[in-house]
């Protein structure tokens, strides 16, 4: 099989836990602090996901993991 990235199953992770993390780490103000990510695009990804577009899940997970990494190491 070809190499694949890690895909998170949000059902196992838990929607309330995911919501708490996105509400804390993926806000427009927080994302604008560094200028590394476009806050408008990231916030749109979050809004689309919670609006029912589950195809945004992997992007949402990537954004969230990046922000958690950034907080710890930068």
Buried (B, 14 or more C-beta within 10 A) or exposed (E): EEEEEEEBEBEEEEEEEBEEBBEEBBBEEBBBEEEEBEBEEBBEBBEBBBEEEEEBBEBBBBBBBBBEEBEEEE
